[in-house]
Amino acid sequence: MAAIVTDQFRILNAENFVNSVTDSSNSYYVFVGLSNPDVVGFGRTTDWDTNTPDPTDSFDYLKFTGDNMSFGKKVTSANIKRVVRRIDWVQGTKYEIYRHDYSYPNNTSPITKSARLYDANYYVMNSEYKVYICIDNGSSGINTSGNASLDEPTFTDLEPSKAGVSGDGYVWKYLYTVSPSDIVKFDSTEYISLPNDWASSSNAQISAVRSNGDSTVNENQIKKVYIENRGFGYVEGSFEVDILGDGTGGKVIVDVDSNGRITNTTVSSGGKGYTYGIVDLGSINTNASIDANLIPIIPPSNGHGYDIYKELGADRVLVYARFDDSTRDFPTDVTFSQIGIVKNPTEYTSNTIYAENQFSSLGAIKFDGTITGSVSVGDKISQSVTGGTAKGFVASYDEETKVLKYFQDRSSYLNQNTFNNKDYSGVTISAKVLDFESSSSPVTSNLGFSAGIHTSFTGISTNPTGTKLISLGTQITQGLGDPEINKTSGDIIYIDNRPAIIRNSRQKEDVKIILEF
């Protein structure tokens, strides 16, 4: 049995996701992690940067990703937008008109040959970030692709209008202008961001466009009647006739030349409630030898501008996050090669959903002055503790504050040759996941680093030189700091593997994630 998942289902899913993110009972975070993707270990490859592997959609891989998570930034309503394909207005380009009936195989769009509306190039963004729908491009059944657009639309009138005086045949319907703040956060070479909460926005311009598009009130639903076939033998002249169908109030003026061919149509009353229409030519069809075919173009929903998510096919969402070192939660020396989104992680050692603006999911160790050697991001570290050995990987080391941040994952505990569940000598002790301890036992690395834990230090800031108080970004108790979230909590809903990104003190990371539904 043939079946499809419709575009409207995808648009609804995008809407539901946005609503879920903005629901105050949920917490979504963009996170970064996996500081050492190219060492030998589980989920890693030695050629990661040149041959980055695809993530795996399995519970095993999701938990591995959680183990290697480092930092997260909360996604707020200001940092999530529905987006659509970016189509820029360029002089001399042909654009397609909005039509409700593009389909395969008999009525694909004339220029892009698209089988559905949302793949056609029927809207544009101009150089001022104003977005328009193409209502007319001078096309007809004898000029199916229409004309090249010569006049850039710049107006913000509520009704469709020509853009200039070139006579290119284009009529545009203004929808909205991308705000300056959205340009800064969401501007992309591939996508146009849409305003949030279109149906309820109190923005004066959005409200005016939305209200104008409500044909249940304004009775201005239909804007265009397309001439598929001009016919032959109709009564010469100009006549206002009805648009019949399942709506009411639609009227169109048809112009007929001396040969009885329909040469032009002008909608005089758009009506309301149409899902299809047929022009009533009975009064002027007294002796037509070829029947005309006039197609009333039916806008989405109540009318153009009433629901831009449906009108533009908003089945994608852009999620934005900026990472910086303002609180030392995201140190300048960190490296990351995974970016993702996690929903509803919980507070460390609690079932309460974490709700702060950002988190560090790393453990922390503050060292005293007994340090030898050096340590780098990705190095293995260990400490002799009660019951065996605590093991981890370095995510960051701040020489000024002497705070090392680390993560633990299964690469340290599985079989060290195969990095799977295969039995190995010493498994009884070596496979135990143990915490680092506040003790006199030093922390060492596989490359010769050794440092003692500052067991007498407790606090969230330090003043190593006596002249500058520095926030550590995490609470330290007797030399150790806990992650702020439970790494095994929450649902990881997106993973993107990237070649390793190495930060420096001058960088701020703007992360933009496109989710397609």
N, C-alpha and C positions, 0 to 999 in steps of 0.2 A: 504494500500500500504506500503510495507516494505521500510525502508530508514535508513541510518546511517549517523552520523556525523563522518567524517574520522579523523584519527590521524593527517593528514596533516593540517586539519582545526585547530586543537588544537595547533599544532606547529606554525602555522601562527598567531594565537591569542597571543601566548607567544611573538612572534617577534614584533607584533604590540604594545603590552604593553611596551616592552623594548624601542621601538622607541618613544612611547608617553612620557615615563619618561625622556628620554634623549633629547626630543624636548625642546629647550630653552624657548618656549612660554608657557610651562606648569610648574607647581610646585607641586610635590608630597612630602608628609611628612609622616613619621612614627610618630604616636603620642601615648601617654600614658594618662590614666585618670581614673576616678571613684575612688576617694580616700577613700570613705566610703561605700563599697558594702554591708556591713552586718548590716547597720542601717535600721530601718523600713522606707520604702519610695518607691517611684515609681522605678521600674526596679531593685530593690535590694532584697536580701533574707537574713534572719538572719543566715542561714547556708551556706552562699556563699562559704566559704573556703572548706567545706567538701562535698558540693553538688553544684558545680558551674553550674549555668544555661547556656544553650545555648543562644547566642544572637538571636534576632528576626529580620528578614528581612522585616521591615515595616518602613514607613516614620516616624511613631511615635517613634520607638526605635532608628532610626538613629539620630533624633533630640535630643533625650535624651542623646545619646552618645556624640553628639557635645556639649551639655550643660556641660557635665562632663569632657570634654577634658582638659588636663592640659598643656602638653608640646609637642612640635613637633620637629623632626630633618628632614632636607631636604634630599631626596633621589637623589643622583647624579649618573652619569654614572659609577663612581668608586664603587658604593655601590649596584649595581644590576647585577645579573648574571643569565643566563639560567643554569639550573641544570638537571641532570639525576640521576636515581637510582645509588647508589654506589654498585659496584660489585668488591670486592678486589680479586687479585690473591692470591690463597692459594695452596701451593704444595699439590698434590694428589687429587685435585678437578677436576671434569669433567665440561668443559664449552661447550656450544653449538656453532655451527658455524653460521656466518651470512648467512641467506637465505632470499631471497625476497618473498618466497611463503609460509611462515608459515600461516596456516589458520585453521579454524574449519569447519567441524569435521575431515577431512581426512588427514590433514598434520600439526598437532600440533607439536611443538618443542619436540624433543625426551626425554629431561631430565625434564624440568619444565612443559611440556605439555601445553605450551602457545599457544593460538590461534592467537597471533599476534607477530610480530618480537620484538616489544619494551618491551614485558614481558619476553622474553627469555634472558638467561644469555650468551650473545654473545660478550660481551666486558668486559675488566677488567682494573683496575688501579693497578699498581704495588707498591712496597714499596717506590719507588722514585717519586711517583705521576705522572708517565707516563701512558698514556691511550692507549689501543690497541684494535683493532677488531680481533676476532678469524676468520681467513680465513679457517683453516683446523684443525681438531682434530683427524684425523685418522679414521673418520667414513665412512660408506658406507651402502648400503642396507643390508649387512649381519652383520654389526656392527653399528647399528643406533645411539647409544649413544656415540660412540667414546671412546677415552682413557682418563685416568687421566693425567692432566698436571703436568710434573715433573720439567721443566726448566722455571724459571721466565724470562719473556721477559724484557730486559733492553736496547736494542738497539734503535737507532733513525734513522735507515735506511729508505729511502723513499719507497723501495719495500718490499713486505711481505717477512718474513724470519723465519727460525727456531730460537728458543731461546737458544738452547744448543745442547748437543751431546747425550742425553739420548735415542733418537729415539722414543719419545712419540707421534710423528705424528703431533704435533701442528705447525701451521704456523700463525704468527701474523702480523698485519699491524699496524705500529705506527701512531698515530694521533696527539697527542700533550702532553705537560707537564704542569700540573697545576703550575702556578707561585707562588713563595713564598708569595707575597702579597695576593694572592687569598686564599692561605692556611690559613693565619692568619684570614682573614675576613669570608671566606665562607666554611671552612672545617667543615664537618659534618659526623656523623656516618652513615647517610642515603643517602647522595647525593654527587655527584661530580660536581664541577662547570666547566663551559665551558668558553672559551675566548669570549669576546665581539667582534663584528664586524669581524667575521671570513672571510667574503667575501672580505673585504677591508683592513684587517690588514696588516701593513707594517712590522710586526715582521718577521725576517728572517726565522725562523723555520716554523712558520705558513704559510708564503708565499710559502715556498718550498713544504710543504705537500699539500697545496691547488693547486699549479700549477701542481704537479705530478699527482694529481687526476683529472685533466682536460683532459679526454680522447679525446675530440674534437681536441686537439693539439697533445697529446702523443700517442693516439690510444692504450691505455693499460687498457681498461675498465674492461674486464672479468679477474678475477684472479683464479677462481676455477671452474672445471667441476666435479660435484658430480656423483659418480657411484651408481645409484639407483638399477640397475640390470646389472650384468656382461654379461648376454647373454651366448650363447653357439654356437660354430661352426663357429666363425669368423676366418679369415686368421691369422695364427700365425705370430708374428713379432711386430715391432714398426713402427707406421705410423703417419704422420702429416696430419690431415684432417681439413676441413673447419667447422666453426660454422656458420650455416645459420640463418635466421631470419630477423628482420627488421633493423639490424645493418650491418656493414661491417668490414672486416679485421680480424675477429676472427679466430684463429686456435688453435688446440689442438693436442698434441701427445698422442696417445693411445697405450698402451702395451697389447699384446694379448698372452696368454700362449699356451702351446701345445694342450690344450683341446678347444681352441677357445674362452676362456673367457677373457674379458677385466679386467686386474688386476690393471691398473694405468692410470691416466690421468695427463698430464702436459700442462698447457696453454703456448703456444709458442708465441702467439700474441693476446693481449686482445681486439683489435678492438675498435670500437666506435659505438654509436647510438643504442645499443640494449635495447629493453624492454622485449624481449624473444629471445630464441635461441634454435636451434636443431642441434645436431652434425651430420654431413653428413658421415655416415658409409657405404654408398653405394659401395665404392671402395673395401671394405674388407668383404662385406656381400655377399659372393658367395654361401654359403651353410649353413647359420646360421639356427639352429633349434629352438633357443630361442632368441628373439630380445632383444638386450641390451637397457637400458634406462639411458642415460647420460643427466644430467641436468646442463646446464651452469648457474652459480649463477650470477644474475644481480645486480651490485652495485646500490646504490641510486644515483640519479642525474647523473652526468657525470662519476663518479668513486669514489672509496674509498678515503676519505679525502677532496673531493671537497666541500661538504656541510655537516659539522659534525652535525648541528642541525637536519637535516633530517636523517642522518645516525644513530644518537644515540637517536632520538625521544625526542627532547628538548621541551616538552610541560609544563615544570614547570619553575618558576622564583623564585629566592631567593633574598629577599630584606633585606639589612643589615643597622642597625643604632646603633650608640653608644651614650648613654646618660651619661653625667657626670656633675659635679658641677663647671666646669671651669669658668662659667660666672654667677653663681647663678640663671640661668634660670631653673635649675633642682635641687632644694635644696635637701640636704642630708636627711631631715626628711620626705620627701614626700612618700606617699603610692599610689600604683596604682594597678588596677585589670582589666583594659581593655587596649588592645593594638590594634592599627588599622592603616589604611592608609587613608589619605584624599587628594583629588586632588583639586588643585586650590582654596584654601581659599583666601579670600580677606583681604586687610589691614583694620584695625579697622576704621569704619565710612567712608569707601571708597569702590569703585568698582574695584580698581586696584588689580590684583592678587599679593598676598604676595610672595616675592622672596628671603627673607633672608635665611641664612643657618639653622636657628632654630627659634622657636617662643615660647612664653608663652601665653596661652589663658586665663590666670587667671587675675582677678582684684587684686589690691594691696592696702594695707592701711598701712601707717607709723604712729606709735603711738608716743606720747610724753612720759614724765616720769610718768604720772598719771595712773599707771597700778596696778590693784589688781587681785589676783588669777592667774590661769594658764589656758592655752588653748592647745588643742591637735588636731592633724589631724582628721578630720571628725566631729568635734564639730559644732553645729549650732551657728551662730552669727546673730545679728540683730542690727538695729539702728533706732531710731525714726527720720523720715525725713519728708519733705514736702509731704503731701498727704497720709501718712501712715507709714509703716515699711519696711525698706530694710532688706532682709534676704539672708543668704548664708551659705555655709559650708566651714570650714577651710581646705585648701589644704597643707599649710605650715606655720610655724611661726618661724622666726629667732630672737632669744632672743638678739643676739648681735646687730643687726641693728634695731630691733623692727619693722620689716616689716612682716605683715601677708598677705598671698595670699589666695584668696578665689574663689569659683565658685558658681553660682546660677543655680538651676534647678527646675523643676516643683514639686519636692517633697515638697518644702516649700510653695507651693501655691494651690495645689489641696486639696481636702477634706482630712483632716489629719487623718481620721479613715479608709477611703477606698482607698485613693490615686488615685482617678479617678475623673471623671467630676461631681459626685453627689453633689447636692446643699448642702450648710452648712451655719450655722449661722455665720454672719460676712463676708460673701464672698465678699461683695461690697468693703471692705477695704483690707481684708487679701489676696485676689487673685491677687492683683495688683503687678506686678513686678516693683520694684522701685530701683533706684541706691543709693548706699551709698553717703553721702554728706560730704563735708568739712565744718564741723560746730563744735559747742561746745557739741553737743549731743554725748555721749560716745557709743562705740561699746561694746556690751555685749554678753555673751554666755549663753547657757542653763545650764551651770554648774558653773556659778558664776564669770566668768572672766569679767572684765570691764577695758576699756582703752580709753583714750582721743586721738583724731586724732591730729597729729602734723600739724595743719593747716598752719603754717608758713614755712614748709619745701617744697622746690622745688629743684629737682636735680635728677641725676642718680647714684650718689655715696654718701657715708657718711663716716665720720671719728669719730665714737662714742667715742673713747678713746683719740683722738688727736695724735695718733702714727701710725695709719694704715688706709689708704683710702680703702674703700670697695665698689665695684660695686654692685648695687642693682639688676642689670639685667633688670630693667625696669625704665622708666621715671616716677618720682613722681612729681605731681603738687599739691601744697597746701595739702599735706598729702595723696593724692589718686593717684593711677596708673591704667591705662586702659589696657585691653588685647591688644595684638599685632595683633590679627586677629578677624574678625567677626565670631563668633562661628556658626552662622546659614549658613555660606557661604561654598562653595565647595561641593564636593561629597565624602561621606565616602564610600569607595569601599571594605573595609575589616574590620572586627571586630573579636577580639578573647578575650573571657572572661577567666580570669585566677584566681586562688586563689591569694589573696592579696599579693603583693610583697612590703616588707618594706625595704627601703634603709637605709644605714648607711654611715658614712663618708669615709669608705674604699672601697666602692663599685663603680664599673662602670657597667652599664647595656648594654650588647651586645644583641640586639634584632635581631633575624633572622626569617623572615616570608617566608614561602613557599606558593606560589600561583600556583595552578594547573588548567590548562585550558582544 
